[in-house]
Amino acid sequence: MRTTAEILVIGGGPAGLSAATAIVRQSHSTILFDSGIYRNIAANYLHTLPTWDHRNPKDFRLAAKKDLERYGTVTVEGVEVKTIKQTAEGLFEASSEDGRTWVGHKVILATGVEDVFPDIPGYAECWATAIFHCLYCHGWEEKGTATSGVLADGDADHVVPALHFARQGLRMSKEVTLYTNGNEELASHLKSTLEAAPAPMKVDSRRIRKLVKVPTRAEITLHFEDGTENTEGFLAHKPKSKLRGSLAEQLGLELTHTSIIKVSSPFNQTSLKGVFAAGDCCSSMQSMTSALASGTAAGGGAPLQLQAEAWNQKAIF
């Protein structure tokens, strides 16, 4: 089955929903693909979004889709787009695993990124409930805890980012321990830095054997290879991340040095004309409010380009 629309928005998170919310104001037929896979799927609450503070992200997504209904121009497909290509006619053809195909004049990729968890048993089970990747998104609810920890690994495996997280941790706890998980060189550098610029922080280089969520609040117990253990009020850690799926690769899009999709200001067009990007897949500032802003940008740009082409005129960008 082959369905045609003017704009294909791939991704049903904040960025994709924001893009669709902009597009409907120009009455373009749009298909919004929502795979049901979200980076914050394990989180029970969202924060830093005015009027939605401490509310469930699922409720936000449902409300955003409900707002689109009155326009009558957006069709939501609950599938994951697996393949995409540009046709000889310059259109974009997207397909799902069950063989269905959709064709659009413009594409907005809002596919996000996925976190690559470290190889520590129990880590995944503690994610979002005891391990927080952003202490603006999570952490305030644990304010007043005696101690917290930072896993100085992944995107925090250097002195500057590790201390960046530790300083935020001190806003919620009285003391922070930086765990280097066997990285003795990093532990040495951190200790030297703290000797020169003291703070209520300490360094622990022991290798972690497993992580276990404690029933109380966001507490987490770190079990070490030497047979000892330590419990923290919470653990801050930003793991490595990668683009979700291979659609950017299939389209041959240019990436930045940090391996996210390269876009141009102000409408987030990618290196391939007619393809736009929004959200975490094209932004180093990976937050919900940033995703909403970039979704608006892409959702504004795609219609403007489409309208200019319809009349054989030059677009504003």
Secondary structure as a PSIPRED ss2 file (coil, helix, strand):
# PSIPRED VFORMAT (PSIPRED V4.0)

   1 M C   1.000  0.000  0.000
   2 R E   0.000  0.000  1.000
   3 T E   0.000  0.000  1.000
   4 T E   0.000  0.000  1.000
   5 A E   0.000  0.000  1.000
   6 E E   0.000  0.000  1.000
   7 I E   0.000  0.000  1.000
   8 L E   0.000  0.000  1.000
   9 V E   0.000  0.000  1.000
  10 I E   0.000  0.000  1.000
  11 G C   1.000  0.000  0.000
  12 G C   1.000  0.000  0.000
  13 G C   1.000  0.000  0.000
  14 P H   0.000  1.000  0.000
  15 A H   0.000  1.000  0.000
  16 G H   0.000  1.000  0.000
  17 L H   0.000  1.000  0.000
  18 S H   0.000  1.000  0.000
  19 A H   0.000  1.000  0.000
  20 A H   0.000  1.000  0.000
  21 T H   0.000  1.000  0.000
  22 A H   0.000  1.000  0.000
  23 I H   0.000  1.000  0.000
  24 V H   0.000  1.000  0.000
  25 R H   0.000  1.000  0.000
  26 Q H   0.000  1.000  0.000
  27 S C   1.000  0.000  0.000
  28 H C   1.000  0.000  0.000
  29 S C   1.000  0.000  0.000
  30 T E   0.000  0.000  1.000
  31 I E   0.000  0.000  1.000
  32 L E   0.000  0.000  1.000
  33 F E   0.000  0.000  1.000
  34 D C   1.000  0.000  0.000
  35 S C   1.000  0.000  0.000
  36 G C   1.000  0.000  0.000
  37 I C   1.000  0.000  0.000
  38 Y C   1.000  0.000  0.000
  39 R C   1.000  0.000  0.000
  40 N C   1.000  0.000  0.000
  41 I C   1.000  0.000  0.000
  42 A C   1.000  0.000  0.000
  43 A C   1.000  0.000  0.000
  44 N C   1.000  0.000  0.000
  45 Y C   1.000  0.000  0.000
  46 L E   0.000  0.000  1.000
  47 H C   1.000  0.000  0.000
  48 T C   1.000  0.000  0.000
  49 L C   1.000  0.000  0.000
  50 P C   1.000  0.000  0.000
  51 T C   1.000  0.000  0.000
  52 W C   1.000  0.000  0.000
  53 D C   1.000  0.000  0.000
  54 H C   1.000  0.000  0.000
  55 R E   0.000  0.000  1.000
  56 N C   1.000  0.000  0.000
  57 P H   0.000  1.000  0.000
  58 K H   0.000  1.000  0.000
  59 D H   0.000  1.000  0.000
  60 F H   0.000  1.000  0.000
  61 R H   0.000  1.000  0.000
  62 L H   0.000  1.000  0.000
  63 A H   0.000  1.000  0.000
  64 A H   0.000  1.000  0.000
  65 K H   0.000  1.000  0.000
  66 K H   0.000  1.000  0.000
  67 D H   0.000  1.000  0.000
  68 L H   0.000  1.000  0.000
  69 E H   0.000  1.000  0.000
  70 R H   0.000  1.000  0.000
  71 Y H   0.000  1.000  0.000
  72 G C   1.000  0.000  0.000
  73 T C   1.000  0.000  0.000
  74 V E   0.000  0.000  1.000
  75 T E   0.000  0.000  1.000
  76 V E   0.000  0.000  1.000
  77 E E   0.000  0.000  1.000
  78 G C   1.000  0.000  0.000
  79 V C   1.000  0.000  0.000
  80 E C   1.000  0.000  0.000
  81 V E   0.000  0.000  1.000
  82 K E   0.000  0.000  1.000
  83 T E   0.000  0.000  1.000
  84 I E   0.000  0.000  1.000
  85 K E   0.000  0.000  1.000
  86 Q E   0.000  0.000  1.000
  87 T C   1.000  0.000  0.000
  88 A C   1.000  0.000  0.000
  89 E C   1.000  0.000  0.000
  90 G C   1.000  0.000  0.000
  91 L C   1.000  0.000  0.000
  92 F E   0.000  0.000  1.000
  93 E E   0.000  0.000  1.000
  94 A E   0.000  0.000  1.000
  95 S E   0.000  0.000  1.000
  96 S E   0.000  0.000  1.000
  97 E C   1.000  0.000  0.000
  98 D C   1.000  0.000  0.000
  99 G C   1.000  0.000  0.000
 100 R C   1.000  0.000  0.000
 101 T E   0.000  0.000  1.000
 102 W E   0.000  0.000  1.000
 103 V E   0.000  0.000  1.000
 104 G E   0.000  0.000  1.000
 105 H E   0.000  0.000  1.000
 106 K E   0.000  0.000  1.000
 107 V E   0.000  0.000  1.000
 108 I E   0.000  0.000  1.000
 109 L E   0.000  0.000  1.000
 110 A C   1.000  0.000  0.000
 111 T C   1.000  0.000  0.000
 112 G C   1.000  0.000  0.000
 113 V E   0.000  0.000  1.000
 114 E E   0.000  0.000  1.000
 115 D E   0.000  0.000  1.000
 116 V E   0.000  0.000  1.000
 117 F C   1.000  0.000  0.000
 118 P C   1.000  0.000  0.000
 119 D C   1.000  0.000  0.000
 120 I C   1.000  0.000  0.000
 121 P C   1.000  0.000  0.000
 122 G C   1.000  0.000  0.000
 123 Y H   0.000  1.000  0.000
 124 A H   0.000  1.000  0.000
 125 E H   0.000  1.000  0.000
 126 C H   0.000  1.000  0.000
 127 W E   0.000  0.000  1.000
 128 A C   1.000  0.000  0.000
 129 T C   1.000  0.000  0.000
 130 A C   1.000  0.000  0.000
 131 I E   0.000  0.000  1.000
 132 F E   0.000  0.000  1.000
 133 H C   1.000  0.000  0.000
 134 C C   1.000  0.000  0.000
 135 L C   1.000  0.000  0.000
 136 Y C   1.000  0.000  0.000
 137 C C   1.000  0.000  0.000
 138 H C   1.000  0.000  0.000
 139 G C   1.000  0.000  0.000
 140 W H   0.000  1.000  0.000
 141 E H   0.000  1.000  0.000
 142 E H   0.000  1.000  0.000
 143 K C   1.000  0.000  0.000
 144 G C   1.000  0.000  0.000
 145 T E   0.000  0.000  1.000
 146 A E   0.000  0.000  1.000
 147 T E   0.000  0.000  1.000
 148 S E   0.000  0.000  1.000
 149 G E   0.000  0.000  1.000
 150 V E   0.000  0.000  1.000
 151 L E   0.000  0.000  1.000
 152 A C   1.000  0.000  0.000
 153 D C   1.000  0.000  0.000
 154 G H   0.000  1.000  0.000
 155 D H   0.000  1.000  0.000
 156 A H   0.000  1.000  0.000
 157 D C   1.000  0.000  0.000
 158 H C   1.000  0.000  0.000
 159 V H   0.000  1.000  0.000
 160 V H   0.000  1.000  0.000
 161 P H   0.000  1.000  0.000
 162 A H   0.000  1.000  0.000
 163 L H   0.000  1.000  0.000
 164 H H   0.000  1.000  0.000
 165 F H   0.000  1.000  0.000
 166 A H   0.000  1.000  0.000
 167 R H   0.000  1.000  0.000
 168 Q H   0.000  1.000  0.000
 169 G H   0.000  1.000  0.000
 170 L C   1.000  0.000  0.000
 171 R C   1.000  0.000  0.000
 172 M C   1.000  0.000  0.000
 173 S E   0.000  0.000  1.000
 174 K E   0.000  0.000  1.000
 175 E E   0.000  0.000  1.000
 176 V E   0.000  0.000  1.000
 177 T E   0.000  0.000  1.000
 178 L E   0.000  0.000  1.000
 179 Y E   0.000  0.000  1.000
 180 T C   1.000  0.000  0.000
 181 N C   1.000  0.000  0.000
 182 G C   1.000  0.000  0.000
 183 N C   1.000  0.000  0.000
 184 E H   0.000  1.000  0.000
 185 E H   0.000  1.000  0.000
 186 L H   0.000  1.000  0.000
 187 A H   0.000  1.000  0.000
 188 S H   0.000  1.000  0.000
 189 H H   0.000  1.000  0.000
 190 L H   0.000  1.000  0.000
 191 K H   0.000  1.000  0.000
 192 S H   0.000  1.000  0.000
 193 T H   0.000  1.000  0.000
 194 L H   0.000  1.000  0.000
 195 E H   0.000  1.000  0.000
 196 A H   0.000  1.000  0.000
 197 A C   1.000  0.000  0.000
 198 P C   1.000  0.000  0.000
 199 A C   1.000  0.000  0.000
 200 P C   1.000  0.000  0.000
 201 M E   0.000  0.000  1.000
 202 K E   0.000  0.000  1.000
 203 V E   0.000  0.000  1.000
 204 D E   0.000  0.000  1.000
 205 S C   1.000  0.000  0.000
 206 R C   1.000  0.000  0.000
 207 R C   1.000  0.000  0.000
 208 I E   0.000  0.000  1.000
 209 R E   0.000  0.000  1.000
 210 K E   0.000  0.000  1.000
 211 L E   0.000  0.000  1.000
 212 V E   0.000  0.000  1.000
 213 K E   0.000  0.000  1.000
 214 V C   1.000  0.000  0.000
 215 P C   1.000  0.000  0.000
 216 T C   1.000  0.000  0.000
 217 R C   1.000  0.000  0.000
 218 A C   1.000  0.000  0.000
 219 E C   1.000  0.000  0.000
 220 I E   0.000  0.000  1.000
 221 T E   0.000  0.000  1.000
 222 L E   0.000  0.000  1.000
 223 H E   0.000  0.000  1.000
 224 F E   0.000  0.000  1.000
 225 E C   1.000  0.000  0.000
 226 D C   1.000  0.000  0.000
 227 G C   1.000  0.000  0.000
 228 T C   1.000  0.000  0.000
 229 E E   0.000  0.000  1.000
 230 N E   0.000  0.000  1.000
 231 T E   0.000  0.000  1.000
 232 E E   0.000  0.000  1.000
 233 G C   1.000  0.000  0.000
 234 F C   1.000  0.000  0.000
 235 L E   0.000  0.000  1.000
 236 A E   0.000  0.000  1.000
 237 H C   1.000  0.000  0.000
 238 K C   1.000  0.000  0.000
 239 P C   1.000  0.000  0.000
 240 K E   0.000  0.000  1.000
 241 S E   0.000  0.000  1.000
 242 K E   0.000  0.000  1.000
 243 L E   0.000  0.000  1.000
 244 R C   1.000  0.000  0.000
 245 G C   1.000  0.000  0.000
 246 S C   1.000  0.000  0.000
 247 L H   0.000  1.000  0.000
 248 A H   0.000  1.000  0.000
 249 E H   0.000  1.000  0.000
 250 Q H   0.000  1.000  0.000
 251 L C   1.000  0.000  0.000
 252 G C   1.000  0.000  0.000
 253 L C   1.000  0.000  0.000
 254 E C   1.000  0.000  0.000
 255 L E   0.000  0.000  1.000
 256 T C   1.000  0.000  0.000
 257 H C   1.000  0.000  0.000
 258 T C   1.000  0.000  0.000
 259 S C   1.000  0.000  0.000
 260 I C   1.000  0.000  0.000
 261 I E   0.000  0.000  1.000
 262 K C   1.000  0.000  0.000
 263 V C   1.000  0.000  0.000
 264 S E   0.000  0.000  1.000
 265 S C   1.000  0.000  0.000
 266 P C   1.000  0.000  0.000
 267 F C   1.000  0.000  0.000
 268 N C   1.000  0.000  0.000
 269 Q E   0.000  0.000  1.000
 270 T C   1.000  0.000  0.000
 271 S C   1.000  0.000  0.000
 272 L C   1.000  0.000  0.000
 273 K C   1.000  0.000  0.000
 274 G C   1.000  0.000  0.000
 275 V E   0.000  0.000  1.000
 276 F E   0.000  0.000  1.000
 277 A E   0.000  0.000  1.000
 278 A C   1.000  0.000  0.000
 279 G H   0.000  1.000  0.000
 280 D H   0.000  1.000  0.000
 281 C H   0.000  1.000  0.000
 282 C H   0.000  1.000  0.000
 283 S C   1.000  0.000  0.000
 284 S C   1.000  0.000  0.000
 285 M C   1.000  0.000  0.000
 286 Q C   1.000  0.000  0.000
 287 S C   1.000  0.000  0.000
 288 M H   0.000  1.000  0.000
 289 T H   0.000  1.000  0.000
 290 S H   0.000  1.000  0.000
 291 A H   0.000  1.000  0.000
 292 L H   0.000  1.000  0.000
 293 A H   0.000  1.000  0.000
 294 S H   0.000  1.000  0.000
 295 G H   0.000  1.000  0.000
 296 T H   0.000  1.000  0.000
 297 A H   0.000  1.000  0.000
 298 A H   0.000  1.000  0.000
 299 G H   0.000  1.000  0.000
 300 G H   0.000  1.000  0.000
 301 G H   0.000  1.000  0.000
 302 A H   0.000  1.000  0.000
 303 P H   0.000  1.000  0.000
 304 L H   0.000  1.000  0.000
 305 Q H   0.000  1.000  0.000
 306 L H   0.000  1.000  0.000
 307 Q H   0.000  1.000  0.000
 308 A H   0.000  1.000  0.000
 309 E H   0.000  1.000  0.000
 310 A H   0.000  1.000  0.000
 311 W C   1.000  0.000  0.000
 312 N C   1.000  0.000  0.000
 313 Q C   1.000  0.000  0.000
 314 K C   1.000  0.000  0.000
 315 A C   1.000  0.000  0.000
 316 I C   1.000  0.000  0.000
 317 F C   1.000  0.000  0.000
